[in-house]
Each structure stands twice: as C-alpha cells, then as structure tokens.
Amino acid sequence: MSYKEYQLGEIETTYVQARSALQCLVHTLLFLRAPGLICPREAQCDHFNMSYANCQGFEDNIMVEKSIDAFLHSLPKAEAADKKMIRGCLTVSFYERRKTKAYLILSSEEHVVFEMWMLPICIRPAASTNLFAGQQEAESKLRRQMHKMFEIVNGQVDHIPTVIYYFKISSTQRNDNKRESLSSRSFHTPSFSLA
C-alpha cells in the first residue's frame, strides 16, 4: 500500500532555536492529525514570538521531547562552532496496526504507514549571521511551514484510516554535502485514540 509523503521546506536556525522550531512543527502536526475530539492547550515557543497547539497527553509530550532531545544531541556541536552548517531531518510517520495471519495459530502485526512528514532543519553557527535578522527569517519560515501544514491537512483526507492509528518519530543527520548518514533513530510510538 502506498502512503502520502510530505516534505516541508528546510528551516535554518541556530542550535539554541532548533528545539523551539522542532517542538512547534511536531506538536502542530500531531494536533492537526489527532482524530476525534481533543482539548488543545496553547504553548509558547521559547525562542520565537509565536505559539502552537499542544493536544497530546503527558506521555506523548515526553516522547516528543525525548525524540527532539535525541535528535539534537546526535548532531555534532563542534561542527557548528567551526562554521559548518549541520543538516538533519525529523520524520513523523502515521501508521495503523494490522494483524496478519502467518501459519496455523501464529499471527503477526504489520505497521501500515499511511502518511509521512519530513521536517528538515539546518543549524547554522550562532556567530555566522546577525542573530536578530536570522531569528526573524527563521520565524517567518516557521510560520510559512505551519501554514503549509494546515493547507495540506485540510486538503485530501481519504487516505486517513477510520481506526485508531499511531505515530513514530525518527531522525537522520546529514553533513554539509547533504549525504544521508547511515544511522537512523526511531523512538517510542504512542497511539492516537478515538475518544
């Protein structure tokens, strides 16, 4: 089965701003894809003059924060000090679980991805540009990416399952010549419920 794949534009931030940008994008996406009735709360970005909707439960928030932490800690901080750009991509995959029958009484569970979002980020050295201008540019790009998410989600929805589905956050790091690293990290996958 094929799935829908969306790649947002790359956001360029400093290492300190990267956490806020990724929190904003991931939580906005989870808010937009949460099925059923939800009770979002407003969360303020730490390094940008904007807020986003946060609707996940306590465990989901911890999982998102751990995923972002692991991604940022996997990036080589020394390269940023040496005036090299560091590129990486956080991927949020939405999938449903399907039971498949193998032999006789054995069965297995298959994860069927129906939608995948790529959230690329480029981390520049803090001293490489005017911080105020860089922050304004990053904030503007972040707003555009959030609007793009809303446009996409409000478009075609026939690929979204009507059953409970789950999400997974994974990450890859790229060096300045944009080659993908061999390692990719996957994290805990909580479920969305149709409460």
Steps between C-alpha positions, in 0.01 A plus 500: 500500500633844416502792735493878474835666551545868580830684525496846650761758408823511697505739796834659585554571870774514759550198723319676787196585280477153343315346798226766489459466124473120514261509798277741312494292181457157663230608746312688227508192280380273782221748577391506136503120468343414836170324431183564695424759763809660651573765761806691380689747710705792378877462532743787451820458300804573713705673228235629260216745547227246422294225655366162390234249602605216726233233541686183587498321833784516751670186364478626142661830600784315671549283191512805271746678729723191524494460122602862446767475773646183349504659155670820619753311714589285199610808307868587525516828694869545422423536129266790569785684673721437196260696274350194333130460448346192656197349330259247634145384451234397749244266345154446644327189364134420564401136473237248594559155642356204313503140613616255239470122522812302438478124552223320687477677837788743452421858419701815469439871499572716201557876519340663196619857452237725342675835536858617547619855572863610459602802708850605384707741706833669441697618801738786435778622728370765739774746403451457124228761452321787664304316770199734486468476121556126513231458765252708300569294189465171691176615662357605164594164345353315801169685457495415127563132576219494757263656244612243245415222751150643546447520123612141445300356789185683391538354152466135409411274795381177336829326592442551875370181668186503712657272762744587779838587357847565634799716427875454501771763506835420342796713403795513267801726503666632188833669467551811290507315168151365572589130503279301732674340795486124529328507835139588556335515840146393580318577820202380707172499310192595702150465363236750410165400641157578367368612839 
